[in-house]
Amino acid sequence: MSSTRSARPTASILATVLVAFGVALLLVLALISGAGARIVESLFPPVAVTEQGAHIRDLYTFVFLIAAIIFFIVEGLIVYTVLRYRRKPGDDTLPAQTHGNAIAELVWTVVPTIIVAALFVVSWQTLNVVDTRTADPDLKIRAVAGQFQWQFDYMPDTYTTVKDANGNVPPAPDPLFSQFVPTGADGGLVVPTGRTVQLYLTSNDVIHAFYVPQFLFKRDVVPGRINQFDFKVDDKDAGQTFRGQCAELCGTGHAIMLFDVHALSGSDFDAWLTLQTAPKPSASPAPSASGGGGGPAAPPVTVDVVAQGVAFTTPAISAPANAPITIKFDNQDASVPHNIKIFKDAIGGQVVFDGKVFPGVATEDYPVGPLPAGTYPFECFVHPTMTGTLTVQ
């Protein structure tokens, strides 16, 4: 009878091991299949598109593998203990009790210490690589965050935030070009691949955060100080567009504070920047409408337009025909860029006038050439929901 009793637990353990082996085999087969590969990939961050992001992903992989090894060792020991030391028929007494084990205590003290030390060294090395800033970057860009808008200023090489001998930061020079539209094919942050870009982050109101998932990097944008970091997009990602966002709850419009990052090859970027920095020809007035009549030139007039709360408070304005018009545009939205873009017949049609985009609070005079009688819709190029109508009669 005793031999029969001892055989049954052994058979039970063997059956459990076979089941566990079968489950493990099915798991391996699932992982090497397409669906399994997608599951494994979902455990990792996006594939990095920058040189610095690749180091961050390597750090994540290292930490993940250590965690996975510890998980399987602990779970394996738990399963083994449950099976090996489970109560069997006829076991009516407690097994031998162990009180204190110098080897076990040494292992669970030394091994975690080694793991923590290894994680510290690898993390420190990665942090130093990611935070390294070159003294001579290929491009300097200043990102200005404001509720709820991004502005990207392409700065000259002379731009610096290093304090002088008196402890003062030199005044910032005028940017070569400012991009006020944060998203879309004609907006966003445009960067060259294979070149080091140095990004300067500043805010005019509250704390924001610059975050691009494919960069595997987030940095706070704090009022009153300038945070900066370098990044280099891989050449193989030229032509790609990456979505960025503010990752710090900054107010009711936080969800719309998005931006695009367009990666261009070096030559394409040079051509793009040359086009953006070239003098822009002013838009010519719309031709006289048929039957609109000419008549003598009228005296110049000034029309006031106010933007406040991301809306034109004066959406309907008027002016005499055939008279030089000056639109005095008052942007009352602090740190938010606006402009006035006038069209001949409908928004999106022939452009009559395209005013300079500028952030508030500020005022700009827009000289609009004499216009024939008619109705001219206008909008803010940065915020297309801001519209109005200019009636010339």
C-alpha positions as CSV (number, residue, x, y, z in Angstrom):
1,M,0.0,0.0,0.0
2,S,2.8,2.4,0.8
3,S,4.4,1.9,-2.7
4,T,1.0,2.7,-4.3
5,R,0.6,5.9,-2.2
6,S,4.1,7.1,-3.1
7,A,3.6,6.4,-6.8
8,R,0.5,8.5,-7.0
9,P,2.1,11.8,-6.0
10,T,5.0,11.1,-8.3
11,A,2.6,10.6,-11.2
12,S,0.8,13.7,-10.3
13,I,4.0,15.8,-10.3
14,L,4.9,14.3,-13.7
15,A,1.5,15.2,-15.1
16,T,1.8,18.7,-13.8
17,V,5.3,19.1,-15.3
18,L,4.0,17.9,-18.7
19,V,1.1,20.3,-18.6
20,A,3.4,23.2,-17.7
21,F,5.7,22.2,-20.5
22,G,2.8,22.1,-22.9
23,V,1.6,25.5,-21.8
24,A,5.2,26.9,-22.1
25,L,5.4,25.4,-25.6
26,L,2.2,26.9,-26.7
27,L,3.3,30.3,-25.3
28,V,6.6,30.1,-27.3
29,L,4.7,29.3,-30.5
30,A,2.3,32.2,-29.9
31,L,5.2,34.6,-29.3
32,I,7.0,33.7,-32.5
33,S,3.8,34.1,-34.5
34,G,2.6,37.5,-35.8
35,A,0.1,38.1,-33.0
36,G,2.6,37.0,-30.4
37,A,5.2,39.4,-31.8
38,R,2.7,42.2,-31.6
39,I,2.0,41.3,-28.0
40,V,5.7,41.3,-27.2
41,E,6.2,44.6,-29.0
42,S,3.4,46.2,-27.0
43,L,5.5,45.6,-23.8
44,F,8.1,48.0,-25.2
45,P,8.1,51.7,-25.9
46,P,8.0,52.9,-29.6
47,V,11.0,52.4,-31.7
48,A,13.3,55.4,-31.1
49,V,13.8,57.8,-34.1
50,T,16.6,59.8,-32.4
51,E,20.1,58.9,-31.4
52,Q,19.4,59.8,-27.8
53,G,16.1,57.9,-27.8
54,A,17.9,54.7,-28.8
55,H,19.9,54.8,-25.6
56,I,16.7,55.3,-23.6
57,R,15.2,52.2,-25.3
58,D,18.3,50.2,-24.6
59,L,18.0,51.1,-20.9
60,Y,14.3,50.1,-20.9
61,T,15.2,46.7,-22.5
62,F,17.9,46.1,-19.9
63,V,15.6,46.9,-17.0
64,F,12.8,44.9,-18.6
65,L,14.9,41.8,-19.0
66,I,16.1,41.9,-15.4
67,A,12.5,42.2,-14.2
68,A,11.4,39.4,-16.5
69,I,14.2,37.1,-15.2
70,I,13.3,37.9,-11.6
71,F,9.6,37.3,-12.3
72,F,10.1,33.9,-13.8
73,I,12.5,32.8,-11.1
74,V,10.1,33.9,-8.3
75,E,7.1,32.4,-10.0
76,G,9.0,29.2,-10.8
77,L,10.0,28.8,-7.1
78,I,6.5,29.4,-6.0
79,V,5.1,26.7,-8.3
80,Y,7.9,24.3,-7.3
81,T,7.3,24.9,-3.6
82,V,3.5,24.4,-4.0
83,L,4.0,21.1,-5.8
84,R,7.0,19.8,-3.9
85,Y,5.8,20.6,-0.4
86,R,2.1,20.2,-0.8
87,R,0.3,18.1,1.8
88,K,0.0,14.5,0.8
89,P,-2.4,11.8,2.0
90,G,-1.2,10.5,5.4
91,D,0.8,13.7,6.2
92,D,-0.6,14.4,9.6
93,T,2.4,16.1,11.2
94,L,4.2,19.3,10.4
95,P,7.4,19.0,8.3
96,A,10.7,19.9,9.8
97,Q,10.9,23.7,10.5
98,T,13.9,25.8,9.5
99,H,14.8,28.8,11.6
100,G,17.4,31.0,10.0
101,N,19.7,30.2,7.0
102,A,22.9,32.2,6.6
103,I,23.3,31.3,2.9
104,A,19.7,32.3,2.0
105,E,20.0,35.6,3.9
106,L,23.3,36.3,2.2
107,V,21.9,35.6,-1.3
108,W,18.8,37.7,-0.8
109,T,21.0,40.6,0.4
110,V,23.9,40.4,-2.0
111,V,21.9,39.7,-5.2
112,P,19.5,42.6,-4.9
113,T,22.4,44.9,-4.1
114,I,24.2,43.8,-7.2
115,I,21.1,44.3,-9.3
116,V,20.5,47.8,-7.9
117,A,24.1,48.8,-8.4
118,A,24.0,47.6,-12.0
119,L,20.8,49.5,-12.7
120,F,22.3,52.6,-11.1
121,V,25.4,52.5,-13.3
122,V,23.5,51.8,-16.6
123,S,20.9,54.5,-15.8
124,W,23.6,57.1,-14.9
125,Q,25.4,56.4,-18.1
126,T,22.2,56.8,-20.2
127,L,21.3,60.0,-18.4
128,N,24.7,61.5,-19.1
129,V,24.4,60.6,-22.8
130,V,20.9,62.0,-23.1
131,D,21.7,65.2,-21.2
132,T,24.9,65.9,-23.1
133,R,24.8,69.2,-25.0
134,T,27.2,70.0,-27.8
135,A,28.9,73.4,-27.9
136,D,28.4,73.6,-31.7
137,P,25.0,72.2,-32.7
138,D,23.9,72.2,-36.4
139,L,20.7,74.0,-35.6
140,K,19.2,76.0,-32.7
141,I,15.4,76.1,-32.2
142,R,13.5,77.9,-29.4
143,A,10.1,76.3,-28.6
144,V,7.8,78.8,-26.8
145,A,4.8,77.2,-25.0
146,G,1.7,79.1,-24.1
147,Q,-1.9,78.3,-23.3
148,F,-2.6,76.6,-25.6
149,Q,-0.2,77.0,-28.4
150,W,3.4,76.2,-29.6
151,Q,5.7,78.6,-31.3
152,F,9.0,77.5,-32.9
153,D,11.7,80.1,-33.5
154,Y,14.7,79.2,-35.7
155,M,17.5,81.0,-34.1
156,P,20.9,82.2,-35.5
157,D,24.1,80.5,-34.4
158,T,24.8,83.5,-32.1
159,Y,21.9,82.6,-29.8
160,T,23.1,81.4,-26.4
161,T,21.8,81.1,-22.8
162,V,25.2,81.1,-21.3
163,K,25.7,83.8,-18.7
164,D,28.4,86.4,-19.3
165,A,31.1,87.5,-16.8
166,N,28.5,89.7,-15.0
167,G,26.1,86.7,-14.5
168,N,23.7,88.0,-17.1
169,V,22.2,86.1,-20.1
170,P,22.8,88.0,-23.3
171,P,19.6,89.2,-25.0
172,A,18.2,86.8,-27.6
173,P,18.7,87.9,-31.2
174,D,15.8,88.0,-33.6
175,P,14.9,84.6,-35.0
176,L,15.6,83.8,-38.6
177,F,12.1,82.5,-38.9
178,S,9.2,81.8,-36.6
179,Q,6.6,79.0,-37.1
180,F,3.4,79.9,-35.4
181,V,1.3,77.0,-36.8
182,P,2.0,73.9,-34.8
183,T,0.4,71.2,-36.9
184,G,-0.2,70.3,-40.6
185,A,1.9,70.0,-43.7
186,D,2.7,73.8,-43.6
187,G,3.2,74.0,-39.9
188,G,4.9,72.2,-37.0
189,L,8.5,71.7,-36.0
190,V,10.7,71.0,-39.1
191,V,14.1,69.4,-38.4
192,P,16.9,67.9,-40.5
193,T,17.9,64.3,-40.1
194,G,21.5,63.3,-39.3
195,R,22.2,66.7,-37.7
196,T,22.3,67.8,-34.1
197,V,19.4,70.0,-33.2
198,Q,19.6,72.0,-29.9
199,L,16.1,72.8,-28.6
200,Y,15.5,75.6,-26.1
201,L,12.2,75.4,-24.1
202,T,10.5,78.3,-22.4
203,S,7.0,79.3,-21.3
204,N,5.3,82.6,-20.9
205,D,2.5,81.4,-18.5
206,V,2.3,78.1,-16.7
207,I,4.3,74.8,-16.7
208,H,4.1,72.8,-19.9
209,A,6.0,69.8,-21.2
210,F,7.6,68.9,-24.5
211,Y,6.9,65.3,-25.4
212,V,7.3,63.3,-28.6
213,P,6.6,59.5,-28.1
214,Q,9.1,58.4,-30.8
215,F,11.8,60.5,-29.1
216,L,11.2,58.5,-25.8
217,F,11.8,61.8,-24.0
218,K,9.9,64.4,-22.1
219,R,11.1,67.7,-20.7
220,D,9.2,70.3,-18.6
221,V,8.8,73.8,-20.0
222,V,9.0,76.1,-17.0
223,P,8.2,79.8,-16.8
224,G,11.2,82.0,-16.0
225,R,13.8,79.5,-17.1
226,I,15.1,77.9,-20.3
227,N,15.5,74.1,-20.4
228,Q,17.4,72.7,-23.3
229,F,18.5,69.4,-24.8
230,D,20.0,68.0,-28.0
231,F,18.6,65.4,-30.4
232,K,19.5,63.9,-33.7
233,V,16.9,62.2,-35.9
234,D,18.1,59.1,-37.8
235,D,18.6,59.5,-41.6
236,K,16.4,56.5,-42.2
237,D,13.4,58.5,-40.8
238,A,13.7,61.3,-43.3
239,G,10.2,62.1,-44.7
240,Q,8.4,61.0,-41.6
241,T,6.1,63.0,-39.4
242,F,5.8,62.5,-35.6
243,R,3.1,63.8,-33.3
244,G,4.1,65.7,-30.2
245,Q,2.1,67.1,-27.4
246,C,2.1,69.0,-24.1
247,A,2.4,66.3,-21.4
248,E,1.7,68.5,-18.4
249,L,-1.9,69.5,-17.5
250,C,-1.8,73.2,-18.3
251,G,-5.5,74.3,-18.3
252,T,-8.8,73.7,-20.0
253,G,-7.2,73.7,-23.5
254,H,-4.5,71.2,-22.7
255,A,-5.9,68.5,-25.1
256,I,-5.5,70.8,-28.1
257,M,-1.9,71.7,-27.4
258,L,-0.4,69.4,-30.1
259,F,2.4,69.8,-32.6
260,D,3.9,67.9,-35.5
261,V,7.6,67.1,-36.1
262,H,8.5,66.9,-39.7
263,A,11.9,65.2,-40.4
264,L,13.5,66.2,-43.7
265,S,16.8,65.1,-45.2
266,G,19.6,67.6,-44.9
267,S,19.3,69.0,-48.5
268,D,15.5,69.2,-48.3
269,F,15.7,71.0,-44.9
270,D,18.2,73.5,-46.3
271,A,15.8,74.2,-49.2
272,W,12.9,74.6,-46.9
273,L,14.7,77.0,-44.5
274,T,15.9,79.1,-47.4
275,L,12.3,79.4,-48.7
276,Q,11.0,80.3,-45.2
277,T,13.6,83.0,-44.6
278,A,13.3,84.5,-48.1
279,P,11.5,87.9,-48.3
280,K,7.8,87.4,-48.8
281,P,6.2,89.4,-51.6
282,S,3.2,91.3,-50.3
283,A,-0.1,90.1,-51.7
284,S,-1.6,92.4,-54.4
285,P,-5.1,93.7,-54.0
286,A,-7.9,91.8,-55.7
287,P,-8.8,93.1,-59.1
288,S,-11.8,95.3,-59.5
289,A,-15.1,93.4,-59.7
290,S,-17.0,93.8,-62.9
291,G,-19.3,96.7,-62.6
292,G,-17.7,97.7,-59.3
293,G,-16.8,101.1,-60.7
294,G,-13.6,103.1,-60.2
295,G,-14.0,106.6,-59.1
296,P,-11.5,108.9,-57.4
297,A,-9.3,107.7,-54.6
298,A,-10.8,108.1,-51.2
299,P,-8.8,109.4,-48.2
300,P,-7.0,106.8,-46.0
301,V,-9.0,105.1,-43.3
302,T,-8.1,103.2,-40.1
303,V,-10.2,100.2,-39.0
304,D,-9.8,98.6,-35.5
305,V,-9.9,94.9,-35.1
306,V,-9.4,93.2,-31.7
307,A,-8.6,89.5,-30.9
308,Q,-9.4,88.3,-27.4
309,G,-10.3,84.8,-26.1
310,V,-9.1,83.2,-29.4
311,A,-11.9,85.1,-31.3
312,F,-12.4,88.4,-33.1
313,T,-14.4,90.7,-30.9
314,T,-15.1,92.8,-34.0
315,P,-16.0,90.1,-36.6
316,A,-17.8,92.6,-38.9
317,I,-15.9,95.6,-40.1
318,S,-16.4,98.1,-43.0
319,A,-14.3,100.5,-45.1
320,P,-14.9,102.8,-48.1
321,A,-14.0,101.5,-51.5
322,N,-10.9,102.6,-53.4
323,A,-9.3,104.0,-50.2
324,P,-6.0,102.9,-48.5
325,I,-7.0,100.9,-45.5
326,T,-5.0,100.4,-42.3
327,I,-6.2,97.7,-40.0
328,K,-5.0,98.4,-36.5
329,F,-4.9,94.8,-35.1
330,D,-4.9,94.6,-31.3
331,N,-4.0,91.0,-30.1
332,Q,-5.1,90.8,-26.5
333,D,-4.3,87.1,-26.1
334,A,-1.1,86.9,-24.1
335,S,1.5,84.7,-25.7
336,V,-1.0,83.5,-28.3
337,P,-0.1,84.3,-32.0
338,H,-2.8,85.7,-34.3
339,N,-3.0,87.5,-37.6
340,I,-5.5,88.6,-40.2
341,K,-5.7,86.9,-43.7
342,I,-8.2,88.5,-46.1
343,F,-9.7,86.7,-49.1
344,K,-11.5,88.0,-52.2
345,D,-14.6,85.8,-52.4
346,A,-14.4,83.0,-49.9
347,I,-11.9,81.8,-47.2
348,G,-9.4,79.6,-49.0
349,G,-9.7,81.5,-52.2
350,Q,-7.6,84.3,-53.7
351,V,-5.6,86.0,-51.0
352,V,-6.0,89.7,-50.8
353,F,-3.9,90.4,-47.8
354,D,-1.8,88.2,-45.4
355,G,-0.8,89.9,-42.3
356,K,2.2,89.2,-40.1
357,V,1.6,86.6,-37.4
358,F,2.6,87.9,-33.9
359,P,1.9,86.9,-30.3
360,G,0.0,89.1,-27.9
361,V,-0.3,91.3,-26.0
362,A,0.7,93.5,-28.9
363,T,-0.6,95.7,-31.7
364,E,0.3,95.7,-35.4
365,D,-0.7,98.0,-38.2
366,Y,-1.7,96.2,-41.4
367,P,-1.6,98.3,-44.6
368,V,-4.2,96.9,-46.9
369,G,-4.2,98.4,-50.4
370,P,-7.3,100.1,-51.8
371,L,-10.1,97.6,-52.5
372,P,-13.0,97.7,-54.8
373,A,-16.5,97.4,-53.4
374,G,-17.4,94.0,-52.2
375,T,-17.4,91.6,-49.3
376,Y,-14.1,90.1,-48.1
377,P,-14.0,87.3,-45.6
378,F,-11.0,87.1,-43.3
379,E,-9.6,84.6,-40.8
380,C,-6.7,84.0,-38.4
381,F,-4.2,81.8,-40.2
382,V,-3.1,80.2,-36.9
383,H,-6.7,79.6,-35.6
384,P,-9.0,79.1,-38.6
385,T,-12.1,79.1,-36.3
386,M,-11.5,82.9,-35.9
387,T,-13.3,84.5,-38.9
388,G,-14.9,87.8,-39.8
389,T,-16.0,89.9,-42.7
390,L,-14.7,93.1,-44.3
391,T,-17.4,95.0,-46.2
392,V,-16.1,97.5,-48.7
393,Q,-18.6,100.0,-50.1
